[in-house]
Amino acid sequence: MLVISDIMIFYIAVGFTLLVRYIVIERDSSTLLNSVPLHLIPFSIIFALWLVVFWAAGLYDLSKLKNEELFYKNLIITFGVNAAIAVSFFYFIPYFIITPKINLFIDLALTVAILYFWRQYFNKWATKAFKIGIVFLGASPEIMELKEFLSNNPQLGYQTAGILAPDNAIELENLWQDKKFSLIVSAEQFDHSKKLSYLLFKYFKKGVTINDLDKFYETMTNRVPISIIQEAWFLENIGQSTRGFYETTKRIFDIVGSVIIGVITLFISPFVILAIEISYPGAVFYRQQRVGKNGQIFTLIKFRSLISGSSAREAGILYEEKSTLVGKFLRKTHLDELPQVWNILLGQMSFIGPRPEKPELVKKLSEEITFYEMRFLIKPGIAGWAQLHNPKAGPTFKETLEKLQYDLYYVKNRSIFLDFSIILKTTRILLSGAGK
């Protein structure tokens, strides 16, 4: 609905722009008729690019559609990017006949104004419309988390009608008589209890949707609930042989991308190496063992951005690690990551995947967190689903667990479409200066 409405707003704004320019200002209807086909094709191309930018900025993410300062700030900044795209398109790509100045200014002003008020109305309307009543059977921590999440995000369209014990058939029937729910989410698997299956089937026949907690949790949060899945979940949901086309396509993309970025790295490297040599002593490259696919150990390569170990002692620094201005710049701009294209070219990493970790840390976390080693079913990557959703996550147990939940979501749902989405949104994060 939002995508369709945005497309309509884009074209309506162009229509009003031409009317204002040629009817209201110049009073020339013949020029108006001639200008329509001249504007239609180039603006259609621009609109397609705008939709991609909106998507990357999260303006179609329902969890972010709130009438809050952060949302409107994101909307204005994103449209500023779109305005720059439009100006660049017309003035740096001399392919189309028109290079609009007044028309483009009027169109941009109308579009952002209509979008602003439309999104304000939509966000307000979305918090009240399409309320789906939910009954949760069970009172696990995941259910309580979901209850709070849905309460804080009414625009998602769900409202908790009750949290009941699986055997509380009387209260469930009372809620049904009051027509307070149309969805039941059960913490207990249907096939684990004949009594529960019979109860759920009774309401299924009445048109109620029945869902497992793990599936509903994953849909709402884009994470896999580690604490409520078993080994069978991996056998049922993560298949390797069915992804042959995707894996081949991804490998081709990795090779082509690493070659292109590798060439760019060759041109940048002399300047980076010179800056490192002047700024702090020691090796230019940072090499460290990391865990890859199926637990294989490989050597990660980065530009060194810290003075550490023996280099620090030689420089007279009394503590283990120190960052210089050059090092901070390398990490802030992520230029220190560029040598990893060599790891990608060798097939040890991919552009998209869970971040590779140190062997000693993997050993420790595998003992503390159930299924932690399952994130190594695929190649690690520079960018990933976890980094995208929590780019500033630290090393705490809670944050590590959350990152694993995101990683397993990616392992299960990885696809060309999801990878493309991660690339676009990661690009936005890099350009904004966020993340680690």
N, C-alpha and C positions, 0 to 999 in steps of 0.2 A: 504493500500500500504506500509506504514512504517513497520507494523508488519511483513508482508510477506518478505519485503526486509531485515529486521533484522534477521529473521530466516534463509534466504539464506546466509547472511553474516556469521552467526554463523557456519553453516555447511561448507561453502567454506573455512573459516579459519582453521577448523579442517582438511579438506582435504589437504590444503597447508601445514599444520603443519606436517602431516604424510609424505608427499612427501619430504619436506625439511629434516626431520629427517632420513628417511630410504632410500631415493634415493640420495639426494644431499650429506648428511653427511656420512651415513653408507654404501650407495650403496648396499642395500640388499632388493631386490624386494619381496622375499618370506616373510620376516618379515613384510613388508608393507601390504601384503594381509592378513596375520594372525592378524594384529593389528586393521584392520578396524572394524570387529564385536566387538572386545573388547572395543573399544572407543565409538561405536555408541550409545549403551543404556545409559551408565552413562552420557555422554555428552548431550544426548537428555533430560535427567532429569534436568541437570543443565540449559540447554537453556530455559526450561519451567519456571524455577525459575527466570532466568534473565529477561524474558518478564514481569513477575509480578512486579519485581523491577523497570523496565523501566516504566511500567504503573503507578506505585505508585509515581514515581519521576516526572511524567508529561511529559515524552519524547514522548508521543503520543497526547499531547494537542496542537492542531494547533495554538492556540493563543501564544504559547511560542516558536514556531519554527522560530526564528530569528537568523541571524548571528551576535550575540552579545556576549560579554564576559560572561554574566550571563548564557547563554545557554550552552556554552562550559564548563564552570565551573561545571554546573549541570551534564553534560554528563560525565566528567572525574570522578567526585565524585561518581556518580551512578555506573560507571563501576568499580571503586575501591571497592564498596560494592559487586558487582558481582564477582570480583576476590577473595574477601575474602570468599564468599559463595562457590566458586569452590574449593579453597584450603581446607576449612573446610570439604566439602563433601568427598573429596578423603582421607584425613588424619585423620578424626575423625569418619567416618562411614566405618569401614573395611568390607564392603559387597562385593565390586567388586574386581576383580583380580588385576587390575592395580592401581598403585598410581603414576601417572605421575609427573615428575619434569621438565625435559627439554621440554617435549611435552606440558605440561600445560603452561609453561612460553612462549614458541613460540606461542601457540594458543592465549593467552591473549594479547600478543604484536600485533599480526596480526589483531585480532578482533578489538581492540581499534583504531588501525591505519585506518583500512578500514571504521569503523563506523564514525570516525571523518571526513574523507574526503567525505564520502557518505552523511552524514547529512549536511555538508557545501554546497554541490552541491544541495541537495534536498531543503534546506531552500531558497537558491537563486532562484531555479527553481520555487518553490511554489509561490513566490511573483509575478511571471509573467504569470504563466499558469492558465488556466481555469477561465478567468475573466468573471464573470456574471454581466452584466449591470443591475442596479436597478434604478427604478424610485419610489421615495417616493411621495405619494399624501398627502399633509398636511405639516405643518411646526411646529410641536409640539416640546417641549424640548427633548422628547425621540428620535425623528427623528434626530435632530441635534446631539444628543449624539451618535446615531448609525452611522451617517455620519463620525464623527470624529474617532469613534472606528474602522470602516472599513478602513478608510484612514491610521490609524496607524498600522493596521494588514492586509497588502495586501496578506499575505499567506493564508488567509481565502478564497480568490477567488472571492471577490465581489468588484465592483467598482460603485460608485454612478454616474449615468448618469444625474440625475436631481431631484430637489425638486419642485414639482408643486402644485398649488391649485387643489382641486378635480374637479373643473369645467373647468380647462384649457385644454380642449380637443384638441385645435389647436396645442399647443406646444407639447402635448403628441404624436400627430400624426406625427409631424415633427421629434421627437426623434425616433419614430418607423421607419420612412422612412430611417433614417440614421443607422438603425439597432444597436442602442446603448443600448438597454435593452431587457432582456428576463424575467424579474421579476418585478412585481408591488407590492409594499407594501403600503397599505392604512391605514391611521390613523382613518378613519371613517369606521364603521361597514358596511358591504355590504348591509344588510337588512334594514339599516336606511334610505336609499335613493334609490328610484327606478331609478333615473337618473344615479346615480353612478353605480348601478348594471348593467344597460344597457351598460354603457361605458366600464366597466371591462369585461363584457361578450363578447364584440366585440373583445377585444384582447385575451381573453381566447380561442376563436375559432381559433386564429392565432398561438396558441401554447405557449402563454405567461403564466407563472405561476403567480397566484394571491395569495396574503397572507395578513392576518391581521397584523397590527403593533404589537399587544400584543404577537402573536405567534412568529413572526420573532425576536422580541426583546428578548423573552425568549430563543429562540434557540441560538442566538448569545452571550448573556451575562450570561446565566444560572441563570437569575433572573426574577422575575415577576414584570412588571411595575405597581406599585401600583396606580399611578395617572390616568391610562387610563382603568382600569378594573372596573366593576360594580358588584353588588350583583349576577347578573346572571352568572358571570364568575365562582363563587364558586359552584353554583348549577350545572353547566355544567361539571366542571373539577375535583371536589373533591368529590368522592363517598366513603362511608365507607363500605357499605355492600359487595362491589366487592373485598375487600382486605382481606377477611377472612383468606385465606391460608397464606398470607404474615404476617398478624398480629399474627397468631398462631405461625408461624415459628420464628418470631422475639422475641416473648415472651419466647419461649423455649431457644433460644440463650441467651436472657437476664438472664434467671434463671441459665443455665449451666455456662455462663461466670461469673456471680456474685458469684456463689459458688466457682469456681476455684480461682478467684481473691480474694475472701473473705478468703480462706485458706492461700493464700500468705500474705494477710494483717495481719492475726493473728500472723504469724511468724515475720513480720516486726514491728508490733505495739509496742512491748516492747521497742525497740530501739528508735522509734520515740517519744514515750511517755516520756522516760527518757531524751531525748534531749530537749524536750519542757519544762519539769519540771526544768531542770538545766538552760536553756536559759532565760526563762521569766516566771513570776508568773501567776496564774490564771488557768482557766479550760483548759483541754487538747483538748476537742472537741469544735468546733464552730458550733452552731446551729442557724439557721435563717429560718424564714418563706419564702416560695417561692410559686409561682403560677404554678400549674400543669395542666394536661389535663382537658378541660372543665371548667377552672377557679378554680378548687379545690385547697385549700391551704394545703401544707404539710411542714414538717420540714426538711430542708436540713442539712446533717451532713458532716463536714469536720474536718481535723486536724487543730487546730488554728495555724496560722503562723504570727499573729500580736499581739502586746501588744496594747490593746485599752480599752476605757471606764474606769471603776473602777480599772481594773488591772493596767492600765497605771498610774493612780493617786497614787495607792499604791506603785508603783515602783519609784515614784518621777519624772515621766515624765510629762512635762507641756503641751504636745500636745496630740491630740486624738489617733493617731496611730503611731506605730514605729515598724520597722521590724528589727529583729536580723539576724545574719548570718544563724542560724538554720532555721528561717522563710523564708529567701530568698532561701535557699537550698530546702526546702519543696515545694515552689511554682515553682522554676526553674525545678525541677524534677517531678513536679505534684504529689508528694507523698501525699500532703494535700488532694487530690481528692479521695484517696482510700476508706475512709469510706462511700462514696456515693453508693458503691455496696449494702449497706443495703437498701437505697432508691430504688435501682433497684430491689432487691429481693422482696420488699414489693409491687412492681408494681406501685410506684409513679413516677419512672423515667425509662428511657431506656438508653442503651449505646449510641444510635444514636438518635438525635432529637435537637430541638432548645434549647438553654441554658435557664434554669429557671431564672425568674426575681423576684425581690421583689414586694409584692403587691402594695406598695405605688408608685413604679416606673411604674408598669403596669397601674395603674389608671391614672397617669399623661400622659403616652405615648398614652393610648387609647383615651384620649381627644384631643391629638395633631396630631396623625397619623391615617389616615383612615385604617380600617381593621386590626389594630394592634392586636386586640383580637383573630383574626383568626389563629394566630400561636399556639393557645392553643387547636386546634382541635385534636392534638396528644400529646403524652407524651413528656416532655422535656428530654434532653439527656446530657451526658457528652461531647460527640463530635457531630459535626453537619456540615451541608453544609455551613452555614454562617461562622462558626469558621474556616473551611477549607480554604475558599476563602479569608477571611480577618482576620487572626488569631490575628492581633495586633490592631483591631478596638477599638476605644475609645468610650466615652459616648456622643459624639456630635450628634446633630439632624440628620445631613447628614449620619453619619456612622450608626446610629440606623435605619434609613430608608433603607439603603442599606442592613443591616443585615436582616430586615424584608422581603425584596425582595428575598433574598436567602432562608430564612425560608419557605416562601410560595412556592418557587420552589420545595423545598424538600417535603412539605406537598402534593403537587400535584403529583410529580413524584416518591415518595418513593417506593422502591422495594428492593428485596434481592440483586440484582446486584449493585444498587446505594449505599446501606449500606456497602457492601463489599468494594466498591471503597473508601468510606469515611474512613473506618477502615484502609485500606492500606496507604492512603495519610496522614491521621492523625498520623499514626505511624512514617512516614517519618518526619513530622513536629516536633514531640516529640523528635525523635532522633537527629534532627538538632538543638534543643534548641530554636526553634522559638515559637511564640504564647504567649498567656497570660494564 
